[in-house]
Amino acid sequence: MPPASIENGIRYIEIMSAHSTLTQALLDGKMDDARALIAAGETVEAQYFQNNRTQIFRNIVRYKAADIADALIRGGQIQTDIYELDTFEYGLYQALARDTTDEGSSLEFLKALLDKTDNRNDEVKGQTLLGFFLHESAAPAAIQCLIEAGCDARYKDNAERNFIHYVIGTRMQRNELKLAYLQLLIQEGVEVDAKDIEGNTTLLAAVKENLPGGFIELLLQQDANPNEQNHKGITAFYEAVTRQQGKEAYQLLKQFSSPDFDLTTKDGQHLFTSFVKGLSDNPPESQKALLLELLQDGANIYQTSPYYEAPKSGADWIAEKSVELLKTVLDAGAIEINRRDDKGNTLLHKVCGFNVNYDTNAAKETYRKAKLLLEAGADPELTNDKDETPLTLAQQDNLKIKTVELLLKAK
């Protein structure tokens, strides 16, 4: 039997014949061969290693080859001082983020590498190690390992966004994973009502991203405030109702807090008037249902918000939309049929005075709305502050001749 040194030499020659280099052995995932080459004093070929480092590092992580990682750390191929890194990409930390599983041995390998990592909370290209793992969709158990190793879960970026903001705004991740991240971050004490540089809370961010109800409910269960305003005066309620026009999101929010309909945005807009203004002329049934629900919940149809030179109420906007929408509101009993505004105009005044802009279809719609209001008890004889009746206003446009005839009949 040959001496051990001869056997090792034979083994070394066999490996060299099969793989040529240590780098090739690592690239092929032949970890036992790589160990023998390292023991024999073989080093990696710098350029070939650099060109294939992503796959090499992934193999090291998959096979949990801690001894080989240590050899590469000693050789300078793996940098474990975050401050010294130019990027997390293509290196060992990206492999750890992508390939660490929730199995015990995989997590132990990660912990061993984290123990060797210095300056764990330093930023690389505006991102910490923990942020990078979140970005790479790492296993939640791996995220927990990083936090336990001292990575700061309460970090905020230059835009004052915490990791809850970050996860909510990341669109490439599966919702199940995002939800697991949020639960973990909340458990670690990350502030739910924290605001970013624009004043957006995490709840407002979740509503803006139109995330499923489970995300919103989780934040609400942590006392997130849906009436909290950002620097533009937008709240989660305002976002859900006026921009998303989502009945489901609104109903979920109001389970935890009542909407404050008196809040205004920076430019003076109220939630209800903004919602009605944004409706199409003939909105779908879901939006009509949301309109009625808002009124039932305390929205004031006569509350005004600025619009160019003059304030307009929800009733004013409804007067300009379809007869079907007007009927929906009338049937709900939300309109005081002969109520006057600050200029003495009733809703009938506003319908008859609406500019149809040479559109015969719009003129026909004016006729239908005037007819509906008259049937509901509107008084055609009432005058505004300029001593004008609805008839006076209708007579100013030849396209409204049928409306004029209707009003004359009603006198």
C-alpha positions, 0 to 999 in steps of 0.5 A: 500500500503506497504512503498517504502522501503518494495517495494524496498526490495521485488524488490531486493529479486525478482532480487536476485532470478532471477539473483543471483548477480549483475554480472549476471544481467549485463551479461544478459543485465538486466540494470534496475535490475542491477541499483536496485541491485547497489542502494541496495548496491550489488557489483559484484563478482570479479572472475565471473565478471572478467571471463565475463567482455567482454560481460558485457562491451559490454552490458554496451556500447550497452545499453549506461548505463552511470550510471552503468559505473560510478558505476563500475568506482567508484568500481574499475572494470573500469580503466579510466587511460590509464597509469594504463592499461596493455591492451586495450583488454577485457575491456571497451575500446575494447567494446567502439571501437567495439560497438560505432555506428555513432548514436548521443546517442552512440557517446555521451556515448563515449564522456562521457567516454572519458571525464573521461579518463586520459592520452589518448595518453599514449601507452599500449603495443606500441599502443595508444587509437586512434591506438587501435580503428583503429585496432578494426575497430571502426566507423569513427565517433568514431575515430573523437570523439577520435581526438576531445577529444585530442587523437593525430592523428599525433602520430608515433610509434617506426618504425616512422609509422604514422596512415596513414601507419598503416591503409594502412598496416592493412589487415583485414579491409574492403577497404571502412572503410580503405578509410574513415579512410584515408580521416579523417586522411588526414583531421586532418593533418596527413602527407601524404609524411611522411617516416617510419624508412625504408624511405617508404612513405605512397604512397609507402606503398599503392602500396606495399600492392597492394591497389585499385586505390582509395587509391593511387589516394587519396594520389596522390591528396594530392601531394604524390610523386611517385618518392620519394625513400626509404632507398633502393632507391625504389619508388612507380613507381619502386614498381608498375612496377618491383614488382607488374608489374601492368599497372593500378597502373603505369598509375594512378601514371603517371597521377600525375607525370612522372617517373624518369627513371634515379633514381637507387636503392641502388644496382644500379638498374634502373626501366626499366632494373629491369622490363625487367629482371623480365619478364618471357621468354614469358610474358602475353600481359598485361606485354608486353603492360606495356613494350611498355608504359614504352618505350613510356614514355621515358625509355631507352632500352640501359640504363644499371644496374649492373648484377654480373660482368658486366652491362646489358641493357634492350636490353640485357635482351630482347635478352635472352627472347622469340622470341615473346617478341623480335618481340614486341620490334622490331615492336615498333621500339625501337631497333637500329638493328646494335647498338654496346655496349661498347664491340662492340657487336650487339644484334645479337652477344648477341643472338648468344652468349647466353648460351643455356645450353645443351637445344635443345629448347633454341637452337631452340629459338636462331635460331628463334631470329637470323632469326628475327634479320636478317630479320629486317636488322641485319648485320652478318658481324659486329665484336666486340672488340675481332674481333668476328662475330655472326657466330664466337659465334654461332660456339662455341656450337654444338647445334646451328648448325642451327643458324650457317647455317642460318648465313652462308646463310646470308653472 
